[in-house]
Amino acid sequence: MVAASHRCRFERDGFLVLPGFVSADTCEALRARMAELIAAFEPGEVASVFSTTRRSHAQDRYFLDSGDKIRFFFEEEAFDDHGRLRQSKAASINKVGHALHDLDPVFERFSRTPELAALVSELGIPAPLLLQSMYIFKQPRIGGEVICHQDAAFLHTEPQSVLGLWFALEDATTLNGCMYAARGGHQGPLRSRFVREGYRTETITLDATPLPTAGMVPLEAAKGTLIVLHGRLPHGSAPNRSVASRHAYALHVIDGRARYSPDNWLQRASEMPLRGF
């Protein structure tokens, strides 16, 4: 009955909000492991900025080659006019991605559990493959906006199958940049695709209907909540101008029976094939 309820709500709304899916201790273990990874990270000459408003990272080889690596991306407002960090390294990172689930044992254990496998199966993906993972910081005061988008525009399969699994590692509220989503918006068409040829990328319009800017519902999430997102669901998040961070971990899963588009921006070396749960 629980599985049927999940499937019904997901098909109606395009998202699920599941409080208490993971324990507070598990959230803290992920945060502690990420603190270790950040401490060991030495930027050197690498200062890749991730921004969905400017997309300056879109032609960045450090970003485009990150599908089978663990790489670090800074907030757009982390640097001063001279290119120096305004605050500590740990308070300047926007996100870390995109293969934590395969390359780090702590994140792999978190990402591959019977509970997640069962939920994904309930939602209609019988042959799941874990495609990408991201640790998202949404830093205090400088946490960047994530503009309204559809995940399938970036992680395209035929037929559409990408599913987002977003875990709140801290409370996510309207004050510190929680997600907003267009309830039922997944029933509309895919508006665009973000494609790649070599190290050149571009956005191709598939349907000129604008993504919604009004009527979005806030998906506030207490620590330990899992939010599941349909690949065509329009969603985004506001900047974080509060003093509270909003750490989260996100996984994207695709159906192994679907065709993963070869011109997607995220690609992997052949020696690291996708794996399931």
Stockholm file with secondary structure:
# STOCKHOLM 1.0

chainA/1-277         MVAASHRCRFERDGFLVLPGFVSADTCEALRARMAELIAAFEPGEVASVFSTTRRSHAQDRYFLDSGDKIRFFFEEEAFDDHGRLRQSKAASINKVGHALHDLDPVFERFSRTPELAALVSELGIPAPLLLQSMYIFKQPRIGGEVICHQDAAFLHTEPQSVLGLWFALEDATTLNGCMYAARGGHQGPLRSRFVREGYRTETITLDATPLPTAGMVPLEAAKGTLIVLHGRLPHGSAPNRSVASRHAYALHVIDGRARYSPDNWLQRASEMPLRGF
#=GR chainA/1-277 SS CHHHHHHHHHHHHSEEEETTSSCHHHHHHHHHHHHHHHHHCCCTTCCCBCCTTTCGGGGCHHHHTCTTSEEEEECTTSBCTTSCBSSCGGGTEEEEEECHHHHCHHHHHHHSCHHHHHHHHHTTCSSEEEEEEEEECCCTTTBCCEEEECGGGTSCEESCCCEEEEEESSCBCTTTTCEEECTTGGGSCCCEEEEEETTEEEEEESCCCCCCCSSCEEECBCTTCEEEEETTCCEEECCBCSSSCCCEEEEEEEETTSEECTTBSCCCCTTSCCBCC
#=GC SS_cons         CHHHHHHHHHHHHSEEEETTSSCHHHHHHHHHHHHHHHHHCCCTTCCCBCCTTTCGGGGCHHHHTCTTSEEEEECTTSBCTTSCBSSCGGGTEEEEEECHHHHCHHHHHHHSCHHHHHHHHHTTCSSEEEEEEEEECCCTTTBCCEEEECGGGTSCEESCCCEEEEEESSCBCTTTTCEEECTTGGGSCCCEEEEEETTEEEEEESCCCCCCCSSCEEECBCTTCEEEEETTCCEEECCBCSSSCCCEEEEEEEETTSEECTTBSCCCCTTSCCBCC
//
